[in-house]
Amino acid sequence: MRTLGILWILYGLLRWATALGIFLYSGTLTLMWGALLNRVPNPFALMDLFHMFLLFAIILGVVAGLISIIAGMALTSGGQSGRGLGLVAAFFGLINGPLGIALGAYTLVVLVPSGSRNA
């Protein structure tokens, strides 16, 4: 469980770094998205949706990173809340890229009791 907790802490830091990257490069991302919208009938609505998506991606990255770090600390300490927080972190990992999917799936295999898998 200690190794799994360390992996979740590192993954949480990676999620924070990704959210920071999206925030820092939001101007460039907006410019690149705007270049695609020059032939769309109503580009302002799509630009507003893009800004909402960027905000959602930043908030999701920060929240998922925080939950991953807290779950990692709970798993390394061996506390009672480690299993529940690990399962929540696994859910947030499954909705991200390949690293999150791999870590989330492995966490589900480790933390879900074997009796409930046979039912």
N, C-alpha and C positions, 0 to 999 in steps of 0.2 A: 504494500500500500504506500510505502514511503516513496518509491520510484514513481508510482502513478501520481502522487501528490506533487512531486517535483515537476513532472511533465505538465500538469495542469497549471502550475505557477508560471512556467515558461510560456505556455500557450496563452495565458492571460496577458502577459507582457507583450507578446506578439500581437494580440488583438488591440491593445492600447496603442502600439506603434502603428498599426494599420489605421486606426481612427485618427491618430495625429497626422499621418500622411495624407489622408483624405481632407482633413481640415486645412493643412498647409498648402495643398495643391488644388484647393477648390476653385480658385480663379482659373487655373490652367484647364481643369476639367470642364468648367463652365464654357470657356472659350472653345474648347474642342467640340463640346456638345452643340454649341451655338453654330459652329461651322457646318454641322450636319442639317441644321434647320433652315437653311436659306431658301428652300423651295417648298416649304410646308405652308399651307394656307393660314394657319393661326400659330405662329411659332411662340408667342408669349405664353400661351397656356402650357405648351410642352416644356418651356423653360421653367415655369413655376413648378411643374411636376418634377423636373430634374432637381431643382433646389430642395424640394421636399424629400426626394429620394436621398440626396446627399446628407441632409440633416438626419434622416432615419438611419442611414448607414453609420454615421458618427455616433449617434446615441446607442445603437445596437452594439457597436464595437466597444464602447466604454462600459456599458452594462454587462455584456458578456465577458469582458476582460476582468471586471470586478468580481463577478460570480466565479469565474475560473480561478482567480487568485485565492478567494476565500475558500473555495472547495479544495484547492490544493493544500492550503494550510491546514484545513480540517482533516484531510486524508493523511498528511504527514504526521499530525499529532495523534491520530488514532482516536479522535473523539467520537461521540455518539452521532453528531450531526454530519459526519463525513460522508455517510452513504447517501443521505438525502440531497446534500449539496452536490455530491458527485453526479447524481442522476440528473439534477437540473443543469449542471455544467455540461454533461454529455448531450443533453437536448440542444443547448446553444452551440455545442461543437458540431452537431450533425447538420445544422443549417448553414455551415460555413464550408470552405474549400476542402480539399483532400486531406490535409493534416487534421482538421477538426473532425472530419468524418471518421478517419482512422482512430483517433484518440477517443472520440465519443463512442464508437462501436466497441472498442476494447473495454472501455469503462463500463458499458452496459453488460458485457459478458462477465466482467469481474464482479460487479456489484449487484446484479439481479440474482436472487437466491435460486439455487438449482431446483428446489421443489416447485417454484412457480413456473419454471421453464417447461416442466413436463406436463403441466395441466392444460 
